[in-house]
Every structure is written in structure tokens, then in C-alpha cells.
Amino acid sequence: MAKASGKVCTRLPHESGSGRRVTRVWDVEARTNAIIELADHLACQQVELITVESTSDYWRIFFYLLEARGLTVQLVNARDAKNVPGRPKTDNLDAVWLAKLTERGMLRPSFVPPPEIRRLRDYTRLRIDGERYRRIVKRRGKLRALVAVARSVLVIIWHLLNDPATRFHDLGSGYHSQRIDKGTKTRNHIRQLEALGFTVTLTPTA
């Protein structure tokens, strides 16, 4: 798997029914149309299981589009695959080798969140990440703000996976800002101004 393309290998039963396998290896560009064509081809060939090796983020477009076509896809950690003895060095032989391991059930699939959780994660990132990040980054810095937001997303996903009856309810983009205690915030500002040597007098607006 590379940024521009992926190496594809299929091992299909021979027409003679003798138990032999017909192996084909070719390159597929990492473009949506090319991968959709590949998915249609694999579906027509009645391929039962597809293994995608996790290389950087390049695997995502192949995995998601093949999965969307209704094919059974498993993601395999590149490090785990390399630990299996006998792995060849060339890309073509490597693709054939992975296909054989898939056929024999010798690969351990990695966890990939189901489509529903992935959509929720993207949605919560759009709704929660921006607002929470902007609030926290001013007080705790960029790194801690990112960790705090990531934890919130993981907690949401954990509750949804732990209890199938749980449903996600969007509280709105202004939920956290509306929960601010105005009295506490006012006192904090007054203390800060007094520490700078100012005398503060509050006059309510009309």
C-alpha cells in the first residue's frame, strides 16, 4: 500500500475444480473511481475475504470503499504481518504471500470501528472538538486541549458500545458556554483587575 496506488492480489479456484488457485497481481490507483471498479470486480469474482495492510493512512480509502460495496474486509497491522516467517521482499511476492495467509486464516485482524461509530466520531469532532478545544486551549494549552477533547470522544464511543440501548443526543454547539456560572466568572474577572491595581464598580446594563 502506497500513497498513489495499492498492490492487489487475488487467488481464485481454478475452473478445472482440481483445487489449484489462479493468482493474479496488479496495481490499482488510490482514486475513488479506480477502487470502486476494483470493488465491483472482486464482488463479481465472489471474493469472500479481503485483507488490507495498514500502511500509514493510505489504507483508509481502500478499506472504506471496499467495505461500502458490501465486501468483507479485514485490516492487518503491518508489524504483525511482518512477524510471520517467510515474508518475501518484492511487492508482487509480498501481495501473493498476504493472499495466501488470508486464505489460511493466519492473520489477526485489527479493530476498525464500524461505520456508525466512525460517522458519530466525525460528527462529534465537528460539533464538540471545535467548541471544547477553543475553551480549553486558552487555559491549558494546545496539547492538553487535544487530549481532553479526544478523551470526550472516546467516552462517548465507550458508552455507545457498552450499552446498545444508549443513544447519542446532540446538546448543541453552545451547550458548554451556556453552562458558565456568570457569578463565578464575574468574581474571577474582578479579582484579576484588582490584582492589577484597579478598583472595579459594576453597573448592570439596561
N, C-alpha and C positions, 0 to 999 in steps of 0.2 A: 504494500500500500504506500503510495506516494502522493504528493500534493496534486500532481497533474493527472495521474492515472492509477489504476489498480490492476494487478495481475490476477486473472481469473482462470481457474482450472475446474473442469467437470470430469467426473468419472461415471459413465453410464453403462448399463448392461449391454453386452454385445447382442446384435439381432439374432445370432445363432442360438442363444439361450444356453451356451456352454459354460457360463459362469465367468467368462472373461469380461474385462472392463475396457471400454473405449475412452481414452484420455485425450482431452483437448485443452490447450493452454493458449490464451490470447490476452491482449491488453484492452482495457475499457477506460475511456477518458472519464475523469471525475466531473462530469457535467450531468445535469438533471436528465436531459433527453437521452443521453447515452446509457445512463443507469436504468432508466425506465425501460428502454429497449432490452437491456440485459435481463431485467426482471421478467419481462414478457417471455423472453427466450427460455429462461430457467423454468418458468411456470409451464410452458408448452412441453418442455422435456421432463416434466414431473419430478423435478429435483426435490428430494424430501428434506434435506437439511443443508444450510449454508453456513460456513464458518468465515467470519471476518476477523482479521488480526488487528488488534488495537495498536495503531501507529500514530502517535500524536493525536490530533483531532481529525485526521484525514479519513478515518473510518466512518465518521458520523453520516455523511451523505450517502454512502453505500448502505449502511445498516438501516437507516430510517426509510429510504426509498424502497429497498427490498422488502422490509417489514410491511410497509404500507401496501405493497402489492399482494399481501396475504401469504408470503413465503415464511417458512420457519428459519430464523436467523439466530445464530449464537455468536457472541463476541468473545474472543480468546485473547488473553493477555500475552503480549509478545514475549515477555520474560518467561512465562510458564511454558510457552510453546518451544522456546529455545532450549529448555532443560530436558526435553525428550531426546534421548540419544539417537544419533544418525541423521541429524538435520543437515541437508546439503547446503552448498554455498551459493549456487546460482539462483536467480529469481524464478526461472522456469521450474527447475527441480524442486525449489522450495514450495511453490504452489502445488505441485503434484504431491509432495510429501504431506502438506497440510490436508489435502483432499483425502489421502489415504488414512491419516489419523482420524479425520472426521468420520470416515466410513466405518472405522473400527471402534469408534466411541472412546478414543484415548485422550480427548481434550476436555479440560474443565472449563465450562463457560463462565464468564464474568457476569456480575449482576448489572443489568441495564434497566432503569426504571421503566415501567410500562408507559404507553403513550399518554394515558390520562394523567399520570403523575408528572410527566415531562411538560404537558400543557399547563398544569397547575403551577409547576415551578417557574415556567416562563411568565405566567400571569402574575404570580406573587412577586416576582422580581420587578415587573413593571410597576405594580401598584405599591408594594411595600418598600422595595430597595431604595427607590429614589427619595421618598419622604424620610424614612428612618435614617438613611445614610446622611442626608443633609442635616438632620437634627443632631446626630451623634458626632459627626466629623468635627464640628466646631468645638466640642468639649473633649473628645478623646483621641482625635487624630484619624488619619485615613485607614491605617491597618486595623485598629480596634473597631472602627465603624464597619469595615468589611466583615470582620469576624462576627460581630453582633448581628448583622443582617443575615449572614449565612446560617447562623445558629437558629434564627427565627424561621427561616425557610425549612430547615431540617426538622424542627419541632412540629411544624405544620404537617410535613410529609409523614413523620412518625405516627402522629395521631390518626391520620387517614389510613395508613397501612395497618395500624394496630386494631382499629375498630371499623369494620366495613360499614357500620351504620352512621359513622360520623360524616358530616357534610361541611364543606368549606363555605363560610359566609363572608363576603367582602364587606368590611366595616367602613369603606370609603377612604379616599385619599387624605381627608382632613381629620381622621379619627384621632390620631395622637395629638395633633395641635389643639383640638377641641378639649382634650382631657387636661390641659395645662391648668394648674391651680393659679389663678390670677393673683390671689393674695400672696402666695409664696414667691411668685415671680416679681411682684412689686417690691416686697421686702428685700429681696436679693439685689435689685437694682438700687434701692435706697442705700443699702449698706455699701455697695460699691462706690456710689457717688460720695457718700460721707467719708469713706476712706481716702478719697482724692481731695478732701477739704471743702466740699460743697455742703450747703445747708439746703435741704430738699423740702419743698412745700407742694403738696399735691392738690390740684384743683380739678374736680371732675368736669369732663366735657359736657356740653349741653346735649 
